[in-house]
Amino acid sequence: MSETKKKREKFHLLPAVVLSAACGFFLYLYAPFEIYFPNKRDFWFDFYNIIGINLLLALLTAAVIFGLLFLAHIIHPMVYKVIYLSGLVCFFDFYVEGTFLAKNLPRLDGREIDWSIYTTHRILSAVVILVLIAAVIALAVCLKFEKTEKYSQYALIAISAVLLLTVVTLGVMNKGFVKKDRLVINKDCEFEFSDDQNIIILVLDAVDGDAFDELLNKHPEYYDVFSDFTYYGNMVSTYTQTDTSMPYLFTGVFWEGEKAEPFEDYLSREIENSTFFDKFQSDDYRIGFYEPFIYPEKGERITTFDNVYRTGMMGIDIKSYVKNMTKLVGFKYAPFEVKRYCEIYYKNFMADERDIIKDNIFQDDNDAFLRDLQNETFTTSSDKFLKIYHVEGAHVPFVYDEKLNRVSNSNYKMSVEGSMYLADEFLKTLKENGVYDNSAIIILADHGFSEEDIPVDRLHPIFFAKGIGESKEKMDINDAPVSFEDFGEAVERLKDGALSDAVFDWKEGDVRDRKCFVNFYKEEGNAHYEECIQKGHAGDYTQVIVVN
């Protein structure tokens, strides 16, 4: 064998190191933080919680890939060449898939994904792989492997440098390097009530008014369940998502979207300055806030509530985090045929179960709240209380039957029935413990729901109200054109002793334009809110007009 031949078959350390490092960097430093920084408020942990884990994963990934390359070379130089070129194809395929083909991916909101409707993406993904394979083989043949190896390392270094600059810029722009506090929402005083006066608000997520109207014909017993209530069937929510709708209810201030200001700035300021909470606290009400979705980054108001406090970040469950983050990266960056194995839901990133138990964390699962109702001790005191509970209601994924048993064949209508069952059990338990009659109660959804996934069809939530001491033989239905804009005043009137039919000034037959913001999903599932006007009935989404 000639000396030239021997040199060509010598293991080239630098290209193998560069490819290994580039893959490790991409998979566990660039990709996770490119997802995390623009969406950091969707994750409970901060940059400092996970950077050490991700650095270790990047190094381990690089080491494993380098080990494979070295082992392949020992087996046979041709095996090494195949593995090296395959690594190039994978790196560039992940880059192209996540950068250019991720714009119309399905949302990871817990719904079962129908992958069959993404035929175009499947074809494009396959074409990209074939083109990359052809290009890499052509380079190896035309330039010879040694030159392909040499030039590819320069390309990998250049692209990795650009990606590093990109992700750091994303972190700076989105305040991703700011250390988070942990806002703990626990179950302290969960069922401590007043023997004087209570204002109780139960939010059943995503229970749509149209769905309830249909079920009312199937379940006439709902008239008895809510016999002391007035049901407002023409209620418009001001937002179509929980994270924006819930803050609005308790501040009365619109967030105009990211173009106006970052949501975190709006949330911290408006919760801190909320006139809604001012009125209760100035009247010496204790507030229980069992709501796991409002996380103001700053301000002390929320820590004055019975069950909320700030602390440092807790330790992360490394095994769970690695699994979930790998799936999240795979969902965005892997070839199409791999994505279906990478579905994930936000609750997969919830805190370690040991910390949930240790810190007595409030969980919004319907069955968890039902267990609390059935097992926790109810107590009373002379203090007055405002109690706010938010549970998952009929939110996706659909996992409950009509009695809140976890099943594999649930659907939206069944989930609404389960939500009504939970409301019924809640009211029964209040009655059994003697705190029903002296309580004003509102049962509502934070927004509606569209089984067809039509954004403007998510503005019709259920809304029930009962005044203190109010008693009727059967539930009244009122079709007045009301809105979450009226919520604060309605609660204030109930607090002052008004009955449920007198909490709004609007009457049936009135004509009213109602302002709202609709979340139109754009690239990569990111929220894009548009101001709209509901010009008709809350259940008629064809009357929702986008304001230009």
MARSEKOL-829238 format. One line per 4 residues: number of its first residue (from 0); their letters; for each residue x negated, y negated, z of C-alpha. Coordinates in pm, whole numbers, padded with zeros to 5 digits. Layout:
<rs>
NUM	A	X Y Z  ... $
</rs>
This chain:
<rs>
0	MSET	00000 00000 00000  -00141 -00343 -00096  -00223 -00616 00156  00044 -00838 -00005 $
4	KKKR	00307 -00569 00046  00207 -00529 00410  00236 -00904 00471  00579 -00916 00315 $
8	EKFH	00696 -00643 00546  00551 -00806 00855  00809 -00917 01114  00856 -01294 01085 $
12	LLPA	00919 -01417 01437  01031 -01775 01373  01323 -01705 01132  01455 -01435 01366 $
16	VVLS	01431 -01669 01665  01601 -01953 01477  01890 -01735 01356  01941 -01585 01702 $
20	AACG	01928 -01922 01876  02160 -02084 01620  02421 -01811 01665  02402 -01828 02045 $
24	FFLY	02425 -02207 02038  02720 -02205 01799  02926 -01939 01976  02884 -02048 02337 $
28	LYAP	02774 -02412 02337  02906 -02586 02029  03236 -02402 01973  03364 -02392 02335 $
32	FEIY	03286 -02757 02404  03414 -02869 02064  03745 -02719 02177  03717 -02829 02540 $
36	FPNK	03628 -03199 02511  03931 -03320 02307  04164 -03103 02519  03999 -03127 02860 $
40	RDFW	04320 -03215 03043  04460 -02876 02938  04190 -02701 03145  04168 -02713 03523 $
44	FDFY	03787 -02690 03528  03532 -02952 03424  03212 -02953 03216  02994 -02887 03520 $
48	NIIG	03197 -02579 03614  03121 -02404 03288  02798 -02542 03140  02581 -02301 03338 $
52	INLL	02795 -02003 03233  02790 -02111 02869  02415 -02170 02867  02362 -01821 03004 $
56	LALL	02601 -01673 02747  02423 -01858 02466  02086 -01727 02582  02217 -01371 02623 $
60	TAAV	02378 -01382 02279  02055 -01509 02124  01856 -01239 02304  02090 -00963 02188 $
64	IFGL	02081 -01081 01826  01702 -01113 01836  01679 -00766 01984  01894 -00626 01704 $
68	LFLA	01678 -00795 01441  01356 -00667 01597  01497 -00316 01632  01619 -00326 01271 $
72	HIIH	01271 -00419 01152  01121 -00130 01346  01372 00111 01187  01304 -00017 00834 $
76	PMVY	01229 -00355 00675  01534 -00313 00449  01760 -00266 00753  01616 -00587 00894 $
80	KVIY	01689 -00773 00572  02049 -00652 00569  02102 -00750 00934  01937 -01089 00887 $
84	LSGL	02141 -01175 00576  02457 -01053 00750  02377 -01288 01038  02351 -01578 00794 $
88	VCFF	02687 -01488 00642  02850 -01470 00988  02703 -01803 01103  02818 -01995 00797 $
92	DFYV	03151 -01814 00785  03229 -01913 01147  03119 -02268 01066  03342 -02296 00757 $
96	EGTF	03637 -02118 00923  03639 -02344 01229  03553 -02666 01050  03765 -02648 00734 $
100	LAKN	04025 -02371 00777  04150 -02437 01132  04388 -02720 01049  04706 -02513 01029 $
104	LPRL	04653 -02242 01284  04955 -02134 01493  04990 -02295 01836  04878 -02095 02137 $
108	DGRE	05186 -02174 02346  05275 -01819 02444  05505 -01749 02152  05455 -01429 01955 $
112	IDWS	05272 -01525 01637  05405 -01406 01302  05075 -01357 01122  05247 -01250 00800 $
116	IYTT	05336 -01610 00713  04969 -01713 00694  04898 -01547 00361  04718 -01851 00219 $
120	HRIL	04483 -01864 00517  04415 -01491 00491  04324 -01527 00122  04105 -01834 00179 $
124	SAVV	03928 -01662 00466  03853 -01357 00252  03736 -01575 -00037  03496 -01767 00191 $
128	ILVL	03339 -01442 00312  03301 -01306 -00041  03151 -01633 -00167  02906 -01645 00122 $
132	IAAV	02801 -01283 00069  02751 -01347 -00303  02556 -01668 -00237  02326 -01508 00020 $
136	IALA	02258 -01205 -00202  02191 -01434 -00499  01942 -01637 -00297  01767 -01326 -00173 $
140	VCLK	01739 -01192 -00527  01643 -01516 -00700  01415 -01664 -00436  01302 -01335 -00284 $
144	FEKT	01382 -01255 00076  01081 -01432 00226  01177 -01768 00076  01543 -01715 00165 $
148	EKYS	01433 -01647 00520  01215 -01959 00521  01472 -02200 00373  01760 -02059 00575 $
152	QYAL	01581 -02136 00901  01555 -02502 00797  01926 -02505 00712  02016 -02347 01046 $
156	IAIS	01807 -02599 01238  01958 -02892 01046  02318 -02775 01089  02265 -02695 01458 $
160	AVLL	02120 -03043 01515  02423 -03203 01348  02659 -02986 01554  02476 -03077 01873 $
164	LTVV	02511 -03447 01795  02878 -03392 01707  02967 -03213 02029  02779 -03462 02248 $
168	TLGV	02962 -03746 02072  03294 -03570 02134  03204 -03538 02500  03122 -03908 02532 $
172	MNKG	03431 -04022 02340  03664 -03803 02545  03496 -03868 02883  03413 -03501 02890 $
176	FVKK	03110 -03549 03115  03313 -03711 03394  03331 -03488 03698  03683 -03380 03787 $
180	DRLV	03844 -03351 04125  04064 -03054 04183  04423 -03157 04255  04573 -02884 04472 $
184	INKD	04951 -02838 04452  05026 -02593 04731  05341 -02459 04896  05319 -02655 05221 $
188	CEFE	05667 -02756 05344  05818 -02593 05034  06151 -02530 05205  06149 -02784 05485 $
192	FSDD	06459 -02999 05454  06638 -03275 05637  06938 -03232 05859  07020 -03589 05753 $
196	QNII	06972 -03641 05379  06785 -03469 05094  06736 -03554 04729  06653 -03230 04546 $
200	ILVL	06539 -03217 04184  06496 -02878 04017  06337 -02886 03670  06388 -02576 03455 $
204	DAVD	06141 -02610 03172  06266 -02606 02812  06631 -02515 02881  06809 -02662 02582 $
208	GDAF	07153 -02818 02599  07271 -02655 02276  07171 -02312 02408  07354 -02378 02735 $
212	DELL	07667 -02488 02548  07667 -02157 02358  07615 -01954 02674  07892 -02140 02856 $
216	NKHP	08144 -01960 02637  07984 -01625 02723  07949 -01710 03094  08255 -01898 03217 $
220	EYYD	08129 -01826 03569  07885 -02114 03518  08181 -02344 03585  08192 -02197 03935 $
224	VFSD	07815 -02182 03986  07798 -02557 03924  08147 -02631 04057  08041 -02941 04251 $
228	FTYY	07834 -03080 03963  07890 -03297 03662  07717 -03166 03352  07595 -03437 03117 $
232	GNMV	07590 -03262 02780  07467 -03559 02577  07137 -03622 02755  06829 -03721 02555 $
236	STYT	06482 -03656 02693  06229 -03927 02615  05959 -03674 02516  05949 -03326 02368 $
240	QTDT	05668 -03185 02586  05626 -03126 02960  05300 -03314 03011  05451 -03640 02888 $
244	SMPY	05814 -03593 02986  05752 -03521 03354  05541 -03835 03418  05801 -04046 03242 $
248	LFTG	06081 -03922 03468  05898 -04044 03778  05749 -04363 03640  05999 -04491 03384 $
252	VFWE	05709 -04615 03173  05653 -04495 02818  05318 -04367 02700  05286 -04494 02347 $
256	GEKA	05030 -04237 02234  04653 -04207 02209  04635 -04508 01978  04758 -04723 02265 $
260	EPFE	04547 -04574 02547  04416 -04240 02674  04684 -04036 02844  04469 -03990 03156 $
264	DYLS	04452 -04369 03206  04829 -04403 03164  04903 -04115 03401  04673 -04228 03681 $
268	REIE	04792 -04589 03666  05165 -04524 03640  05182 -04254 03909  04988 -04484 04141 $
272	NSTF	05223 -04776 04066  05548 -04580 04035  05846 -04784 04155  06041 -04456 04166 $
276	FDKF	05817 -04322 04441  05788 -04669 04599  06158 -04676 04674  06157 -04340 04847 $
280	QSDD	05843 -04397 05048  05956 -04743 05158  06275 -04579 05287  06067 -04327 05485 $
284	YRIG	06134 -04023 05268  05880 -03745 05274  05805 -03619 04926  05741 -03258 04831 $
288	FYEP	05601 -03239 04480  05596 -02880 04352  05494 -02969 03999  05182 -02805 03851 $
292	FIYP	05151 -03018 03537  05089 -03372 03658  04720 -03422 03732  04634 -03792 03765 $
296	EKGE	04256 -03821 03763  04257 -04122 03993  04474 -04273 04264  04584 -04178 04611 $
300	RITT	04962 -04197 04578  05005 -03832 04492  04793 -03722 04788  05046 -03884 05025 $
304	FDNV	05296 -03611 04933  05349 -03318 05170  05177 -03057 04957  04913 -03230 04744 $
308	YRTG	04548 -03302 04813  04225 -03357 04624  03916 -03146 04667  03608 -03050 04472 $
312	MMGI	03614 -02797 04191  03652 -02441 04309  03439 -02153 04188  03534 -02001 03856 $
316	DIKS	03604 -01633 03793  03317 -01571 03552  03443 -01243 03407  03787 -01386 03333 $
320	YVKN	03644 -01709 03194  03403 -01531 02957  03682 -01313 02821  03925 -01601 02772 $
324	MTKL	03677 -01848 02625  03544 -01585 02384  03898 -01521 02264  03965 -01894 02228 $
328	VGFK	03649 -01941 02021  03738 -01637 01813  04089 -01769 01750  03954 -02086 01591 $
332	YAPF	03626 -01978 01435  03644 -01608 01354  03757 -01474 01013  04131 -01449 00975 $
336	EVKR	04157 -01075 01027  03986 -01111 01366  04205 -01396 01491  04507 -01178 01565 $
340	YCEI	04304 -01007 01837  04217 -01340 01997  04560 -01471 02096  04554 -01645 02434 $
344	YYKN	04789 -01850 02650  04698 -02145 02874  04786 -01951 03190  04501 -01715 03110 $
348	FMAD	04273 -01997 03225  04447 -02040 03558  04244 -02024 03877  04108 -01708 04032 $
352	ERDI	04391 -01520 04205  04196 -01511 04532  04189 -01890 04542  04558 -01910 04456 $
356	IKDN	04640 -01696 04760  04379 -01858 04986  04492 -02211 04905  04864 -02119 04909 $
360	IFQD	04896 -02254 04555  05243 -02328 04416  05304 -02119 04105  05570 -02220 03855 $
364	DNDA	05661 -01865 03747  06035 -01810 03777  05996 -01483 03963  05738 -01633 04201 $
368	FLRD	05977 -01916 04291  06261 -01667 04333  06047 -01461 04572  05974 -01775 04772 $
372	LQNE	06347 -01848 04791  06418 -01498 04915  06126 -01460 05155  06019 -01798 05290 $
376	TFTT	06170 -01946 05604  06387 -02255 05567  06341 -02521 05834  06501 -02858 05901 $
380	SSDK	06391 -03179 06065  06519 -03531 06117  06297 -03662 05834  06455 -03742 05499 $
384	FLKI	06316 -03558 05198  06271 -03595 04825  06197 -03249 04686  06080 -03201 04326 $
388	YHVE	06040 -02846 04193  05926 -02762 03841  05943 -02400 03724  05889 -02241 03385 $
392	GAHV	06260 -02196 03311  06303 -02083 02950  05953 -02179 02836  05761 -01949 02606 $
396	PFVY	05644 -01677 02631  05976 -01506 02690  05913 -01243 02957  06231 -01235 03172 $
400	DEKL	06571 -01073 03145  06893 -01230 03276  06802 -01142 03637  06437 -01252 03611 $
404	NRVS	06294 -00904 03582  05984 -00902 03364  06057 -00718 03040  05891 -00675 02701 $
408	NSNY	06197 -00745 02486  06312 -01085 02610  06418 -01376 02391  06510 -01740 02432 $
412	KMSV	06880 -01693 02510  06794 -01430 02770  06543 -01671 02923  06808 -01941 02949 $
416	EGSM	07038 -01692 03122  06755 -01609 03361  06711 -01981 03430  07080 -02014 03517 $
420	YLAD	07047 -01712 03745  06757 -01884 03922  06961 -02205 03959  07249 -02004 04102 $
424	EFLK	07020 -01830 04355  06867 -02166 04447  07207 -02321 04519  07325 -02014 04714 $
428	TLKE	07012 -02026 04930  07060 -02396 05000  07417 -02322 05110  07313 -02028 05328 $
432	NGVY	07059 -02247 05505  07293 -02541 05562  07117 -02797 05345  07352 -02800 05044 $
436	DNSA	07624 -03039 05158  07390 -03313 05282  07183 -03301 04963  07210 -03481 04632 $
440	IIIL	07096 -03232 04370  06985 -03272 04011  06914 -02967 03796  06767 -03052 03457 $
444	ADHG	06517 -02953 03190  06221 -03172 03108  06295 -03134 02737  06492 -02914 02500 $
448	FSEE	06377 -02632 02278  06395 -02538 01911  06391 -02170 01822  06314 -02279 01464 $
452	DIPV	06021 -02490 01594  06166 -02818 01466  05995 -03097 01666  06291 -03338 01663 $
456	DRLH	06518 -03058 01791  06355 -03061 02137  06528 -03370 02276  06843 -03219 02428 $
460	PIFF	06778 -03096 02784  07038 -02975 03031  07129 -03219 03307  07349 -03145 03612 $
464	AKGI	07409 -03382 03905  07582 -03346 04244  07625 -03619 04502  07578 -03588 04877 $
468	GESK	07883 -03413 05021  08042 -03386 04677  08289 -03103 04635  08503 -03011 04334 $
472	EKMD	08689 -02703 04222  08515 -02675 03885  08220 -02828 03701  08301 -03142 03504 $
476	INDA	08152 -03201 03161  08067 -03558 03064  07957 -03647 02711  07832 -04000 02780 $
480	PVSF	07524 -04097 02570  07270 -04090 02852  06892 -04073 02847  06592 -04011 03069 $
484	EDFG	06560 -04390 03059  06854 -04385 03303  06703 -04122 03532  06550 -04348 03797 $
488	EAVE	06868 -04546 03845  07078 -04228 03859  06862 -04085 04139  06876 -04417 04324 $
492	RLKD	07256 -04415 04307  07275 -04057 04436  07043 -04160 04719  07283 -04443 04804 $
496	GALS	07581 -04206 04817  07727 -04220 04465  07912 -03917 04332  07795 -03744 04017 $
500	DAVF	08043 -03912 03782  07920 -04257 03885  07544 -04229 03838  07542 -04370 03482 $
504	DWKE	07704 -04683 03341  07744 -04522 02999  08081 -04362 02926  08210 -04105 02681 $
508	GDVR	08271 -04265 02342  07999 -04528 02382  07761 -04569 02090  07394 -04598 02177 $
512	DRKC	07049 -04577 02020  06813 -04389 02251  06436 -04430 02233  06220 -04119 02243 $
516	FVNF	05881 -03986 02136  05849 -03668 01932  05535 -03458 01927  05454 -03370 01567 $
520	YKEE	05172 -03117 01569  04888 -03199 01336  04540 -03055 01288  04443 -02769 01518 $
524	GNAH	04765 -02806 01718  04672 -03148 01859  04961 -03368 01964  05060 -03661 01747 $
528	YEEC	05348 -03860 01895  05581 -04073 01687  05834 -04316 01831  06188 -04218 01730 $
532	IQKG	06547 -04322 01787  06829 -04076 01852  07123 -04246 01686  07379 -03972 01744 $
536	HAGD	07460 -03693 01985  07163 -03546 02172  07224 -03208 02011  07226 -03343 01654 $
540	YTQV	06859 -03360 01559  06947 -03484 01209  07025 -03820 01372  06670 -03860 01506 $
544	IVVN	06503 -04136 01307  06127 -04196 01310  06046 -04561 01376  05805 -04690 01110 $
</rs>
